[in-house]
Amino acid sequence: MIFNSFSFFIFFSIVFFLYYSPLKKKAKTQNLLLLFASYFFYGYANWEMIPLLLVATTIFYFLGIAIQKSTEKKALIFNSLGVFLGVGLLLYFKYLNFFIESFSDLFNTIGLKVNSTTFNIILPLGISFFTFRLISYVIEVRRGKMEATTDFVDFATYVAFFPTILSGPIDRPNRFIPQLQSKRSFDYNLVVDGCRQILWGLFQKVVIADNLAGLINDVWTDIPNQSGSTLLIIAILYSFQIYTDFSGYSHMAIGVGKILGFQITKNFNYPFFSRNLAEFWRNWHISLTSWLTDYIFMPLNVKFRNLGIWGIILAIIINMLLVGMWHGATWTFVVFGLYNGLLFIPLILTGSIFKKKKLKTNKLGLPSLNDSLRIIRTFLIVTLGLIMCRAENIDQAISYILKIISPSLFTKPILTGMSLALTTIIFLFIFVIVEWLSRKNEFPLSNLKINKPLEYTLYFTIIFAIIYFGDFGTNQFIYFKF
């Protein structure tokens, strides 16, 4: 049951009616409804893993209380146990087979014959997201950033909140749980704003991302017969596909949250207008990068402080390796993380990583020449890295990149389904313009400073594009597999 499906529309309509029904409700009743709805939503997609979600939630609920009530020494033990259990869940479900296969290949390479046996492990949907919520909870209680909640319904709702459990954003407990502790009343302005954000996210997903998917998949299945120019265009389009797919999901999740009266963490801040890699990662998947910054990079930076600037470099590389491995248990994602980590080194050595300069524009409202070149450079660096995310293995990624830099780069590109491709690229071009013009807003349809007739015309145009050009096939959101 994905956001762009009719089944979700029916599901959410029922939840909305019950949530705001005229019957007098307390916050606890609303939260209980959300909890049942969240488990139904999760079970609809992954019912076998409901016991795992419930058991993990229960364990971390009691760990939080134990940390709160314990002495400093015991609290540290309970906190470490929580982190160990959370990481253990990820290691078992997501990385066990990867490590078995990798060590087996290593031993076989050096002449030690090993017959490896992998396990048939079902990867729980959303495990990378709800596990990070669980870990952050025990850490925040341990650090004194919040008190452990004694209300199991509140905590379980935070962990399983249906708009965000499958693909984020990863909300922090000290920001989200307090919102559960007071009744949410129907707020017309917040609901309308939420509907706008859902509309924009739906446009990104079904009009741009899903239409690009078919075009991109056709080329990736036939790389040897493609020209370098075609592969370069497809690599660029894939960057936009993964962005519009994931940010589209995030916008819809945040919009659904607003309709229910919640403020959910912003996940994207127009990352493709970034002028260097550090700026890009501050604006891309913000809830993940801020999580890793707070819980991995900052502690490592303190630990390595005696190493000076090389300590910062080491902490960044480890952090980015974890970013890569968080996305998937394959060597392509390891290389993706290492690639980004190594490219941070020049930024650290020059001090650019810490600089936050305002983007300069010319009289036409466009980026200045210098900033335009920096934006293009950063986008191409990101695009090159994302080839690793799309490739099935390192060999395929290398052959793809080598084909791009071959003489066939200067030949005429050939794309299948040109009429559909042209329409989608036109919408993509419009999308980039709208993002640029609204880059100071929370999202492109918020804070529209235009007259009402023009505003409604814009909504009608987006709805028409969704209905007429939208691909409502079986394309899952890309980040579901992460």
C-alpha positions as CSV (number, residue, x, y, z in Angstrom):
1,M,0.0,0.0,0.0
2,I,2.0,3.0,-1.3
3,F,1.0,6.6,-1.1
4,N,0.2,6.8,-4.8
5,S,-2.3,4.0,-4.7
6,F,-6.1,3.9,-4.4
7,S,-5.8,1.5,-1.5
8,F,-3.9,4.1,0.5
9,F,-6.5,6.8,-0.4
10,I,-9.2,4.5,1.1
11,F,-7.1,3.6,4.1
12,F,-6.2,7.2,4.9
13,S,-9.7,8.5,4.4
14,I,-11.0,6.1,7.0
15,V,-8.2,7.0,9.4
16,F,-8.8,10.7,8.9
17,F,-12.6,10.4,9.5
18,L,-12.1,8.4,12.7
19,Y,-9.2,10.6,13.9
20,Y,-11.2,13.9,13.6
21,S,-14.7,12.4,14.2
22,P,-17.1,14.6,16.3
23,L,-16.8,12.2,19.2
24,K,-14.8,13.7,22.0
25,K,-11.3,12.2,22.0
26,K,-8.3,12.6,24.1
27,A,-4.7,12.4,22.8
28,K,-4.4,8.8,24.1
29,T,-7.4,7.7,22.0
30,Q,-6.0,9.4,18.9
31,N,-2.6,7.8,19.5
32,L,-4.2,4.4,20.0
33,L,-6.0,4.8,16.6
34,L,-2.7,5.8,15.0
35,L,-1.0,2.8,16.5
36,F,-3.6,0.4,15.1
37,A,-3.5,2.2,11.8
38,S,0.3,2.1,11.7
39,Y,0.5,-1.7,12.4
40,F,-2.2,-2.3,9.8
41,F,-0.3,-0.3,7.3
42,Y,3.0,-2.0,8.1
43,G,1.3,-5.5,8.1
44,Y,-0.3,-4.8,4.8
45,A,3.2,-4.6,3.3
46,N,5.2,-6.9,5.6
47,W,2.9,-8.8,8.0
48,E,5.6,-11.5,8.8
49,M,7.6,-8.8,10.6
50,I,5.0,-7.4,12.9
51,P,6.2,-9.6,15.8
52,L,9.7,-8.3,15.3
53,L,8.6,-4.7,15.3
54,L,6.5,-5.2,18.4
55,V,9.2,-7.1,20.3
56,A,11.9,-4.5,19.4
57,T,9.6,-1.7,20.4
58,T,8.8,-3.3,23.8
59,I,12.5,-4.0,24.6
60,F,13.5,-0.4,23.8
61,Y,10.5,1.0,25.7
62,F,11.7,-0.8,28.9
63,L,15.4,0.1,28.2
64,G,14.4,3.8,28.1
65,I,12.7,3.5,31.5
66,A,15.7,1.6,32.9
67,I,18.1,4.3,31.7
68,Q,15.9,7.0,33.3
69,K,15.8,5.3,36.7
70,S,19.4,4.0,36.9
71,T,22.6,5.4,38.2
72,E,25.1,6.9,35.7
73,K,27.0,3.6,35.4
74,K,24.0,1.4,34.9
75,A,22.4,3.9,32.5
76,L,25.5,3.6,30.4
77,I,25.2,-0.2,30.4
78,F,21.5,-0.1,29.4
79,N,22.3,2.5,26.7
80,S,25.1,0.3,25.3
81,L,22.7,-2.7,25.3
82,G,20.2,-0.7,23.3
83,V,22.7,0.4,20.7
84,F,24.1,-3.1,20.5
85,L,20.6,-4.6,20.0
86,G,19.7,-2.0,17.3
87,V,23.0,-2.5,15.4
88,G,22.5,-6.2,15.9
89,L,19.1,-6.1,14.2
90,L,20.7,-4.3,11.2
91,L,23.7,-6.6,11.1
92,Y,21.6,-9.8,11.1
93,F,18.8,-8.8,8.7
94,K,20.7,-6.6,6.3
95,Y,24.4,-7.4,6.4
96,L,24.9,-11.0,7.6
97,N,24.9,-12.6,4.1
98,F,27.0,-9.7,2.8
99,F,29.8,-10.4,5.3
100,I,29.6,-14.2,4.8
101,E,30.0,-13.8,1.0
102,S,32.7,-11.2,1.3
103,F,34.9,-13.2,3.7
104,S,34.3,-16.3,1.7
105,D,35.5,-14.5,-1.5
106,L,38.5,-13.2,0.4
107,F,39.6,-16.6,1.7
108,N,39.1,-18.2,-1.7
109,T,41.2,-15.4,-3.3
110,I,44.2,-16.1,-1.0
111,G,43.9,-19.9,-1.7
112,L,41.9,-21.0,1.3
113,K,38.9,-23.0,0.0
114,V,35.8,-22.1,1.9
115,N,32.3,-23.3,1.2
116,S,30.1,-20.5,2.4
117,T,26.4,-20.9,3.3
118,T,24.2,-17.9,3.2
119,F,20.8,-17.7,5.0
120,N,17.4,-17.1,3.6
121,I,16.7,-13.9,5.5
122,I,13.7,-11.8,4.7
123,L,14.6,-8.1,5.0
124,P,12.0,-6.3,7.0
125,L,10.7,-3.2,5.2
126,G,11.7,0.0,6.8
127,I,14.2,-1.6,9.2
128,S,16.9,1.0,8.5
129,F,14.4,3.7,9.5
130,F,12.7,2.3,12.6
131,T,16.0,0.8,14.0
132,F,17.5,4.3,13.9
133,R,14.5,5.7,15.7
134,L,15.0,3.0,18.4
135,I,18.7,3.7,18.8
136,S,18.2,7.5,18.9
137,Y,15.6,7.1,21.7
138,V,17.9,5.3,24.1
139,I,20.8,7.7,23.3
140,E,18.6,10.8,23.8
141,V,17.3,9.5,27.2
142,R,20.9,8.7,28.2
143,R,22.2,12.1,27.2
144,G,19.4,13.8,29.2
145,K,17.8,15.4,26.1
146,M,14.4,13.9,27.0
147,E,12.8,11.9,29.7
148,A,11.8,8.3,29.0
149,T,8.1,8.0,28.2
150,T,6.1,5.7,30.4
151,D,3.3,5.6,27.9
152,F,3.8,2.5,25.7
153,V,1.2,3.6,23.2
154,D,3.0,6.9,22.6
155,F,6.4,5.2,22.2
156,A,5.0,2.5,19.9
157,T,3.3,5.1,17.8
158,Y,6.5,7.1,17.4
159,V,8.4,4.0,16.2
160,A,5.7,2.7,13.8
161,F,4.1,6.0,12.7
162,F,2.7,4.9,9.3
163,P,3.6,7.9,7.1
164,T,7.3,7.5,7.9
165,I,8.0,3.9,9.0
166,L,8.9,2.6,5.5
167,S,11.1,5.4,4.1
168,G,11.4,8.2,6.7
169,P,12.0,10.9,7.5
170,I,13.7,9.7,10.6
171,D,12.2,11.9,13.3
172,R,14.0,12.3,16.6
173,P,12.1,11.2,19.7
174,N,12.5,14.4,21.7
175,R,10.8,16.2,18.8
176,F,8.1,13.8,17.9
177,I,6.9,12.2,21.2
178,P,5.9,15.5,22.8
179,Q,3.6,16.1,19.9
180,L,1.8,12.8,20.8
181,Q,1.2,14.0,24.3
182,S,-1.4,16.6,23.5
183,K,-4.6,16.3,21.5
184,R,-4.5,17.3,17.8
185,S,-7.5,19.3,16.7
186,F,-8.5,19.8,13.1
187,D,-6.5,22.8,11.8
188,Y,-7.8,23.9,8.4
189,N,-4.6,25.8,7.4
190,L,-2.4,22.9,8.4
191,V,-4.6,20.4,6.5
192,V,-4.6,22.5,3.4
193,D,-0.8,22.9,3.6
194,G,-0.5,19.2,4.0
195,C,-2.6,18.6,0.9
196,R,-0.4,20.9,-1.1
197,Q,2.7,19.1,0.0
198,I,1.1,15.7,-0.9
199,L,0.1,17.1,-4.3
200,W,3.7,18.2,-5.0
201,G,5.1,14.9,-3.8
202,L,2.7,13.0,-6.0
203,F,3.6,15.1,-9.0
204,Q,7.3,14.3,-8.4
205,K,6.7,10.6,-8.0
206,V,4.2,9.7,-10.7
207,V,4.8,12.3,-13.4
208,I,8.6,12.6,-13.2
209,A,10.2,9.7,-11.3
210,D,8.1,6.9,-12.6
211,N,8.1,8.0,-16.2
212,L,11.9,8.4,-16.0
213,A,12.1,4.8,-14.6
214,G,11.0,3.1,-17.8
215,L,13.4,5.1,-19.9
216,I,16.3,4.5,-17.5
217,N,15.7,0.8,-17.0
218,D,15.6,0.1,-20.8
219,V,19.1,1.6,-21.1
220,W,20.6,-0.1,-18.0
221,T,19.6,-3.5,-19.3
222,D,21.6,-2.9,-22.5
223,I,24.7,-1.0,-21.5
224,P,27.2,-2.5,-24.0
225,N,25.1,-1.4,-27.0
226,Q,24.7,2.2,-25.7
227,S,26.8,5.2,-26.6
228,G,28.7,7.3,-24.0
229,S,26.4,10.3,-24.7
230,T,23.3,8.2,-24.1
231,L,24.7,6.8,-20.8
232,L,25.7,10.3,-19.6
233,I,22.1,11.5,-20.2
234,I,20.7,8.5,-18.5
235,A,23.0,9.0,-15.5
236,I,21.9,12.6,-15.2
237,L,18.2,11.5,-15.5
238,Y,18.8,8.9,-12.8
239,S,20.0,11.5,-10.4
240,F,16.6,13.3,-11.0
241,Q,14.7,10.0,-10.8
242,I,16.1,9.1,-7.3
243,Y,15.7,12.7,-6.1
244,T,12.1,13.1,-7.3
245,D,11.2,9.6,-6.1
246,F,12.6,10.0,-2.6
247,S,11.8,13.6,-2.0
248,G,8.4,12.9,-3.5
249,Y,7.8,10.3,-0.8
250,S,9.2,12.6,1.9
251,H,6.8,15.4,0.8
252,M,3.9,13.0,0.9
253,A,4.9,11.6,4.3
254,I,5.3,15.1,5.7
255,G,2.0,16.2,4.1
256,V,0.1,13.2,5.7
257,G,1.7,14.1,9.0
258,K,0.5,17.7,8.7
259,I,-3.1,16.6,8.0
260,L,-2.9,14.5,11.3
261,G,-1.5,17.6,13.2
262,F,2.2,16.7,13.3
263,Q,5.3,18.5,12.2
264,I,7.7,16.0,10.7
265,T,11.4,16.7,10.0
266,K,12.2,18.2,6.7
267,N,14.2,15.8,4.6
268,F,15.4,17.7,1.5
269,N,16.4,21.4,1.0
270,Y,16.8,21.7,-2.8
271,P,20.1,19.7,-2.8
272,F,20.8,20.1,-6.5
273,F,21.5,23.8,-6.1
274,S,24.4,22.9,-3.8
275,R,27.8,24.3,-4.7
276,N,30.0,21.6,-3.1
277,L,29.6,18.1,-1.7
278,A,29.4,19.2,2.0
279,E,26.5,21.5,1.1
280,F,24.9,18.8,-0.9
281,W,24.9,16.3,2.1
282,R,23.5,19.0,4.4
283,N,20.6,19.3,2.0
284,W,20.1,15.7,1.0
285,H,18.3,13.1,3.2
286,I,18.7,15.6,6.1
287,S,17.2,13.3,8.7
288,L,19.8,10.6,8.0
289,T,22.8,12.8,7.6
290,S,21.9,14.8,10.8
291,W,21.4,11.5,12.7
292,L,24.8,10.2,11.6
293,T,26.4,13.6,12.3
294,D,25.1,13.6,15.9
295,Y,25.7,10.0,16.8
296,I,28.7,8.9,14.7
297,F,30.7,11.9,13.3
298,M,30.7,14.1,16.4
299,P,31.7,11.4,18.8
300,L,34.4,10.2,16.4
301,N,35.6,13.8,15.9
302,V,36.1,14.1,19.6
303,K,37.8,10.7,19.8
304,F,40.2,11.6,17.0
305,R,40.8,15.2,18.1
306,N,44.5,14.5,18.9
307,L,45.0,13.8,15.2
308,G,44.1,17.4,14.2
309,I,42.7,17.8,10.7
310,W,43.4,14.2,9.9
311,G,41.1,13.2,12.7
312,I,38.3,15.2,11.0
313,I,39.1,13.5,7.7
314,L,39.1,10.0,9.3
315,A,35.8,10.7,11.0
316,I,34.2,12.0,7.8
317,I,35.4,8.9,5.8
318,I,34.0,6.5,8.4
319,N,30.7,8.5,8.5
320,M,30.3,8.5,4.7
321,L,31.2,4.7,4.6
322,L,28.3,4.2,7.0
323,V,26.1,6.4,4.8
324,G,26.9,4.1,1.9
325,M,26.4,0.9,3.8
326,W,23.1,2.2,5.3
327,H,21.7,2.3,1.7
328,G,22.5,-1.4,1.0
329,A,24.7,-4.4,1.8
330,T,26.7,-4.5,-1.5
331,W,30.2,-3.4,-2.4
332,T,28.7,-0.8,-4.8
333,F,27.3,1.0,-1.7
334,V,30.6,0.6,0.1
335,V,32.4,2.2,-2.8
336,F,29.7,4.9,-3.0
337,G,30.4,5.8,0.6
338,L,34.1,5.8,0.2
339,Y,33.9,7.9,-3.0
340,N,32.0,10.6,-1.1
341,G,34.2,10.4,1.9
342,L,37.4,10.8,-0.1
343,L,35.9,13.8,-2.0
344,F,35.4,15.6,1.3
345,I,39.2,15.7,1.9
346,P,39.9,18.8,-0.3
347,L,36.9,20.5,1.3
348,I,38.4,19.8,4.8
349,L,41.9,20.8,3.9
350,T,40.7,24.1,2.4
351,G,38.2,24.8,5.2
352,S,35.3,24.9,2.6
353,I,33.4,22.2,4.6
354,F,32.6,24.7,7.3
355,K,31.8,27.7,5.1
356,K,28.1,28.5,4.4
357,K,28.1,31.3,1.9
358,K,24.9,32.8,0.5
359,L,24.2,31.8,-3.1
360,K,24.7,34.8,-5.4
361,T,22.3,35.6,-8.2
362,N,22.5,38.0,-11.1
363,K,20.0,40.6,-12.4
364,L,18.0,37.9,-14.1
365,G,17.6,36.0,-10.8
366,L,19.8,33.2,-11.9
367,P,22.9,31.9,-10.1
368,S,26.1,34.0,-10.8
369,L,28.5,32.5,-13.2
370,N,30.9,31.2,-10.5
371,D,28.0,29.7,-8.5
372,S,26.5,28.2,-11.7
373,L,29.8,26.4,-12.4
374,R,30.0,25.2,-8.8
375,I,26.4,23.9,-8.9
376,I,27.1,22.0,-12.2
377,R,30.4,20.6,-10.9
378,T,28.7,19.3,-7.7
379,F,25.8,17.9,-9.6
380,L,28.1,15.9,-11.9
381,I,30.2,14.6,-8.9
382,V,26.9,13.5,-7.3
383,T,25.7,11.9,-10.6
384,L,28.9,9.9,-11.0
385,G,28.5,8.6,-7.4
386,L,24.9,7.6,-7.9
387,I,25.9,5.3,-10.8
388,M,27.2,3.1,-8.0
389,C,23.8,3.1,-6.4
390,R,22.1,2.0,-9.6
391,A,24.6,-0.6,-10.7
392,E,24.1,-4.3,-9.8
393,N,27.8,-4.7,-9.1
394,I,31.2,-2.9,-9.3
395,D,32.0,-4.4,-12.7
396,Q,28.8,-3.0,-14.2
397,A,29.5,0.4,-12.7
398,I,33.0,0.5,-14.1
399,S,31.9,-0.5,-17.6
400,Y,29.2,2.2,-17.4
401,I,31.7,4.9,-16.5
402,L,34.3,3.8,-19.0
403,K,31.7,3.9,-21.7
404,I,30.8,7.5,-20.8
405,I,34.4,8.6,-21.2
406,S,34.9,6.7,-24.4
407,P,34.9,8.5,-27.8
408,S,31.2,7.6,-28.2
409,L,30.5,10.4,-25.7
410,F,30.6,12.7,-28.7
411,T,28.0,10.7,-30.8
412,K,24.3,11.5,-31.0
413,P,22.4,10.0,-28.1
414,I,19.5,7.6,-28.8
415,L,16.7,7.2,-26.4
416,T,13.8,4.8,-26.8
417,G,10.2,6.1,-26.4
418,M,11.3,9.6,-27.5
419,S,7.8,11.1,-27.3
420,L,7.3,10.0,-23.7
421,A,10.9,10.9,-22.9
422,L,10.5,14.4,-24.4
423,T,7.3,15.0,-22.4
424,T,8.9,13.8,-19.2
425,I,12.0,16.0,-19.8
426,I,9.8,19.0,-20.4
427,F,8.1,18.4,-17.0
428,L,11.5,17.9,-15.5
429,F,12.7,21.2,-16.9
430,I,9.6,22.9,-15.4
431,F,10.2,21.1,-12.1
432,V,13.8,22.5,-11.9
433,I,12.5,26.1,-12.6
434,V,9.8,25.8,-10.0
435,E,12.3,24.5,-7.4
436,W,14.7,27.3,-8.2
437,L,12.1,30.0,-7.9
438,S,10.8,28.5,-4.6
439,R,14.1,27.5,-3.1
440,K,13.6,29.7,0.0
441,N,10.2,28.0,0.8
442,E,9.7,24.9,2.9
443,F,8.5,23.2,-0.4
444,P,7.5,24.6,-3.8
445,L,3.8,25.0,-3.2
446,S,4.1,26.6,0.2
447,N,4.0,30.4,0.7
448,L,2.8,31.1,-2.8
449,K,2.8,34.8,-3.3
450,I,0.5,34.9,-6.3
451,N,-3.1,35.8,-6.8
452,K,-5.8,33.2,-6.2
453,P,-6.8,32.6,-9.8
454,L,-3.2,31.9,-10.7
455,E,-2.7,29.7,-7.7
456,Y,-5.8,27.6,-8.5
457,T,-4.7,27.4,-12.1
458,L,-1.3,26.0,-10.9
459,Y,-3.1,23.4,-8.8
460,F,-5.3,22.4,-11.7
461,T,-2.3,22.1,-14.0
462,I,-0.5,19.8,-11.5
463,I,-3.6,17.7,-11.0
464,F,-4.1,17.4,-14.8
465,A,-0.5,16.4,-15.2
466,I,-0.8,13.7,-12.5
467,I,-4.0,12.3,-14.0
468,Y,-3.0,12.5,-17.7
469,F,0.7,11.9,-17.6
470,G,1.2,10.1,-14.3
471,D,2.5,6.5,-14.3
472,F,0.3,4.6,-11.8
473,G,2.0,1.3,-12.4
474,T,3.7,-0.9,-9.8
475,N,6.8,1.2,-9.3
476,Q,7.7,1.0,-5.6
477,F,9.5,3.9,-4.0
478,I,13.3,3.4,-4.5
479,Y,14.1,3.9,-0.8
480,F,11.8,1.0,0.3
481,K,14.6,-1.4,-0.4
482,F,17.0,0.6,1.8
